């Protein structure tokens, strides 16, 4: 349910010259821009001694660990181990997890999963934001101090509404708030596009 999908990492304007630590799905990641300005996303744990890469610096196309200076490129490959010398052969096992990263609509997205490129769904298309003359994005960020699993579970739970959200204006013995059937839809944004979702019709008695 939570992998093999594109997740927003950070707003484009917030990712500048320094690496940034981001927590997604209970895991720590680091995002940074390489020498060409392309965003990259890696695991935030250096494979050597567990240093937090987000506390390091960007060197060219690599992020440098603040602990021993090991450098990793945007594909997770270790490019330098200073203690071994300049011409040292870098062991292949020194790589760390890297995640496909794309920038669109003013947001940096990372694909958290293991699907090969040809099988990954695209980032959700938003036709209005492709019209750069007629539309512009106004982003709202907010942080909810809850577990991400509980948040998703809550969105699927139609039975809690009348008890948790009193603004609906009804809850009592005579109100009919029976949960109806859920209609699950695959590819809800069109064939071969993206998304699995559901629809639920609420019966809302008059105020």
Backbone torsions as a table, in degrees:
resi	resn	phi	psi	omega
1	UNK	NA	-30.3	-171.2
2	UNK	-109.1	-5.6	179.7
3	UNK	-111.7	177.9	-179.6
4	UNK	57.4	48.8	179.2
5	UNK	-153.5	157.4	177.2
6	UNK	-84.2	129.7	178.9
7	UNK	-119.2	138.7	175.3
8	UNK	-68.9	129.3	-177.8
9	UNK	-97.2	-49.2	-174.7
10	UNK	-164.9	154.6	173.1
11	UNK	-69.5	141.7	-178.1
12	UNK	-53.9	-42.0	-176.3
13	UNK	-68.2	-17.7	-179.4
14	UNK	-88.9	-13.9	-179.5
15	UNK	-100.3	104.3	-175.2
16	UNK	-114.6	-120.7	-174.9
17	UNK	-89.2	-18.3	-176.0
18	UNK	-102.9	147.2	175.2
19	UNK	-67.0	152.7	-178.0
20	UNK	-128.7	134.1	176.1
21	UNK	-84.8	132.9	-180.0
22	UNK	-132.8	135.8	177.0
23	UNK	-107.1	122.6	179.4
24	UNK	-134.6	135.0	177.6
25	UNK	51.2	37.4	176.9
26	UNK	77.9	8.2	-178.9
27	UNK	-122.1	151.9	179.1
28	UNK	-96.0	133.4	178.7
29	UNK	-128.0	161.2	171.9
30	UNK	-123.8	136.7	176.0
31	UNK	-123.0	142.3	-178.3
32	UNK	-155.7	167.0	176.4
33	UNK	-106.2	138.3	177.8
34	UNK	-81.9	-171.7	-174.7
35	UNK	-63.9	-20.5	178.8
36	UNK	-96.6	1.9	179.2
37	UNK	86.9	4.6	-179.9
38	UNK	-77.7	133.8	-180.0
39	UNK	-75.4	145.5	178.8
40	UNK	-134.2	150.9	179.4
41	UNK	-134.3	126.9	-179.4
42	UNK	-130.7	167.3	167.2
43	UNK	-63.5	145.1	-175.9
44	UNK	-87.8	11.3	-177.5
45	UNK	-114.4	117.3	176.3
46	UNK	-66.7	134.6	-176.1
47	UNK	-69.0	-17.0	-175.7
48	UNK	-73.6	-69.2	-177.4
49	UNK	-129.6	19.2	174.2
50	UNK	78.5	17.0	178.5
51	UNK	-62.9	150.0	177.9
52	UNK	-84.4	110.9	-176.6
53	UNK	-63.0	-27.6	-179.4
54	UNK	-66.1	-16.2	176.2
55	UNK	-87.5	0.5	-178.7
56	UNK	-94.3	-156.0	-178.6
57	UNK	-132.3	160.5	177.2
58	UNK	-90.8	129.4	177.3
59	UNK	-123.3	99.8	-178.6
60	UNK	65.4	-118.4	179.8
61	UNK	-95.9	7.7	-174.6
62	UNK	-120.8	159.6	169.6
63	UNK	-107.2	134.4	-174.9
64	UNK	-104.4	125.8	179.9
65	UNK	-65.3	136.6	-178.0
66	UNK	-75.7	-7.7	-175.0
67	UNK	-88.0	-56.2	-178.9
68	UNK	-128.3	8.2	174.3
69	UNK	80.2	10.5	176.8
70	UNK	-61.7	141.6	-178.6
71	UNK	-115.8	135.9	179.7
72	UNK	-126.5	136.0	177.9
73	UNK	-85.6	-177.6	-175.8
74	UNK	-68.1	-10.3	176.7
75	UNK	-97.9	2.6	179.0
76	UNK	86.7	4.6	-178.2
77	UNK	-85.2	132.5	178.5
78	UNK	-74.9	127.4	-176.7
79	UNK	-108.4	-17.5	-179.8
80	UNK	-156.1	137.0	171.9
81	UNK	-127.1	96.8	-172.4
82	UNK	-53.5	-37.3	-176.3
83	UNK	-68.3	-14.5	178.3
84	UNK	-92.9	-7.0	-179.1
85	UNK	96.5	164.0	-174.5
86	UNK	-64.0	-36.3	-174.3
87	UNK	-100.1	17.2	-176.5
88	UNK	-68.1	146.1	174.1
89	UNK	-81.3	126.5	-176.1
90	UNK	-89.0	122.1	178.4
91	UNK	-61.2	139.2	-178.2
92	UNK	-65.2	-27.2	-176.8
93	UNK	-72.0	-3.5	-178.4
94	UNK	-81.6	2.8	-179.4
95	UNK	-72.0	156.7	176.2
96	UNK	-121.7	167.9	-177.6
97	UNK	-66.8	132.2	177.1
98	UNK	-125.7	151.7	-173.9
99	UNK	-128.2	133.9	177.0
100	UNK	-52.4	133.6	-174.9
101	UNK	-131.8	133.4	177.9
102	UNK	-135.1	153.5	179.9
103	UNK	-116.7	123.0	-176.9
104	UNK	-154.7	141.6	178.0
105	UNK	58.9	28.1	179.8
106	UNK	78.2	16.7	-179.8
107	UNK	-129.8	141.6	172.1
108	UNK	-92.9	122.9	179.6
109	UNK	-110.8	146.2	172.6
110	UNK	-124.9	142.8	178.3
111	UNK	-93.7	111.6	-179.4
112	UNK	-97.6	100.9	-178.2
113	UNK	168.2	-167.2	-176.0
114	UNK	-130.7	19.4	177.9
115	UNK	-75.0	142.0	175.0
116	UNK	-68.9	161.2	-170.7
117	UNK	-54.9	-42.2	-175.9
118	UNK	-66.9	-18.7	-177.2
119	UNK	-104.0	-3.0	-179.8
120	UNK	-75.9	138.7	173.7
121	UNK	-69.8	154.9	177.2
122	UNK	-75.3	163.9	170.8
123	UNK	-63.5	140.3	-177.0
124	UNK	-48.6	122.3	178.8
125	UNK	-75.4	133.8	175.7
126	UNK	-125.0	100.8	-172.2
127	UNK	-57.5	-38.7	-177.5
128	UNK	-62.1	-37.6	-177.0
129	UNK	-78.9	-13.4	171.9
130	UNK	-77.0	-18.4	177.1
131	UNK	-91.2	87.0	-173.3
132	UNK	-69.7	-19.6	179.8
133	UNK	-85.2	-36.2	-174.3
134	UNK	-94.1	-17.4	-175.0
135	UNK	-136.8	154.5	168.7
136	UNK	-144.2	153.0	-176.1
137	UNK	-88.5	137.5	168.7
138	UNK	-116.2	109.7	-173.9
139	UNK	-92.1	140.3	175.6
140	UNK	-122.4	119.3	176.6
141	UNK	-105.5	134.7	172.1
142	UNK	-145.5	151.5	-178.1
143	UNK	-114.3	125.4	176.6
144	UNK	-105.3	125.8	-176.7
145	UNK	-83.7	65.4	178.8
146	UNK	-140.2	163.2	177.1
147	UNK	-71.3	139.5	-176.1
148	UNK	-62.4	-33.0	179.0
149	UNK	-66.5	-40.5	179.2
150	UNK	-66.4	-34.9	179.2
151	UNK	-62.8	-46.6	179.8
152	UNK	-66.3	-42.7	178.0
153	UNK	-58.0	-41.3	-179.1
154	UNK	-63.7	-37.6	179.2
155	UNK	-65.3	-25.8	179.5
156	UNK	-88.9	-7.5	-172.1
157	UNK	-97.7	97.4	-177.7
158	UNK	-78.4	-16.3	-172.6
159	UNK	-78.3	-13.8	-174.9
160	UNK	-87.3	-13.7	-168.1
161	UNK	-56.5	-50.5	-174.3
162	UNK	-67.7	-16.5	-177.5
163	UNK	-100.9	-27.9	-177.0
164	UNK	-98.3	-30.0	-175.2
165	UNK	-114.6	84.5	-175.7
166	UNK	-66.0	-13.1	178.8
167	UNK	-63.8	-14.7	177.5
168	UNK	-68.5	-21.8	170.9
169	UNK	84.7	9.4	179.1
170	UNK	-152.4	140.9	175.0
171	UNK	-178.6	118.2	-178.9
172	UNK	171.9	-177.8	-174.5
173	UNK	-62.0	-34.8	-173.5
174	UNK	-92.7	-7.6	179.9
175	UNK	-81.1	137.7	178.3
176	UNK	-98.3	97.6	-179.9
177	UNK	-116.2	32.3	178.2
178	UNK	-59.1	133.6	178.9
179	UNK	-74.4	127.2	179.4
180	UNK	-84.7	-174.3	178.9
181	UNK	-72.7	141.3	175.4
182	UNK	-89.2	136.4	177.4
183	UNK	-105.5	111.4	-178.6
184	UNK	-90.9	136.5	-174.8
185	UNK	-129.5	124.7	174.3
186	UNK	-96.2	150.2	-177.3
187	UNK	51.3	49.8	-172.2
188	UNK	-68.4	-9.3	177.9
189	UNK	-109.2	25.8	175.4
190	UNK	112.9	157.2	179.9
191	UNK	-56.0	136.1	175.3
192	UNK	59.1	25.9	177.1
193	UNK	-103.2	-102.4	-178.2
194	UNK	-159.7	161.5	163.5
195	UNK	102.6	135.0	171.1
196	UNK	-123.9	126.9	-177.0
197	UNK	-147.8	-169.4	179.9
198	UNK	-146.6	158.0	175.8
199	UNK	-122.1	143.6	176.9
200	UNK	-145.8	125.4	179.7
201	UNK	-89.7	124.2	178.6
202	UNK	-94.0	136.1	172.3
203	UNK	-94.2	114.2	-175.3
204	UNK	-115.1	105.3	178.8
205	UNK	-58.3	154.1	-178.4
206	UNK	-65.1	152.8	-178.9
207	UNK	-75.0	NA	NA
